[in-house]
Amino acid sequence: MNIIIEQIRDGLYTFNLELDYSYDRVVSEFENESWELHKDRKDTSGLAGDPYQERSGLMNPKSAILQSIRDYVSSNQVKQQVIEHLYQHQGKYVSSMWEGWSAEQMYNNTFWGSIYNRDYPGFAISNHLDTRLQVATALIYFTEKDDADQSTTYYTSENKDNKIRIENGFGKGVLHLNDHASWHEGANNSNKIRYSLICGLLIKVQ
């Protein structure tokens, strides 16, 4: 497996995963898992349009294939790759937002982890920013092909300026720096289940 990161604009990147497995095989593995509805895990009322009524999560898959994908994407190797790209393109800016940290300090003071999501038709999350504990967020899709009805869209403001729809598809994804210009929304307006892996680079809180 391999992650390929390429810049779209400041703070926004493609985050594409080259997989060793076919679409049909991965979806089959998803279908055999036991998913937990997010609404049963925590109080989500009022959050970005209360999207979690139509979303389930999977933290620890039984499938060796799904575990291997999650282990790779959550690895220190990929964490280092993410941080290197953020600092390569916007090092001074990134540092200024988080205590003047160098890339090494960012690595040492953050967690990098992921969880699978299953979004049913009707899922929607309104335009929002991520929490300040989150330095960066990545999302990898496991849809069969690019589908505008299963997309995430980015803007540079709450008013939805400078719209960019992110291409989805099998192994396609996106990475964003969490700043004031990373407004985004997403939905599953199709008649199919949307599977994805969401990843976060989060500040360690002691």
C-alpha angles and dihedrals in degrees: 000000000000138000118218117196122191129171119250096176135324108319095001126095142165111250106195125178121209105212134203092211136070126248092247093051095050094046090049089055091049091051092056095054130098107240127198121217110238090222088064092052102053145351104278099165114139096010112138093320095327094272099170097087087084100036132089128187136214117197102166113026121202091215114096089211094054091043091052091051092048093045092053096046090045093048127120087243092063092040089056091047091053094049092046091054093048092051095040092059103028107010100146092043094048091047092050092056095052113045095289091290122177118224089263092052090048089054093049096046101047142071122221117201144140146210132196118241131202112199118193123211106283096039112139134166117191128228109296149141123242123248119281090246087067114083094181140355131207131191128194119194127214096193118135094242141345109300123177089206090063098043140125115222126203131207135179094229145025086256089065098249121170098017120207121180111208117229113240131191136118108335094352117132152152138238124198137184109233104240138122091282097055100085111153144169135188143186147175103229093159128093092246133083113257117218122195145156116231119200131192138196102206134182114250110243116204 
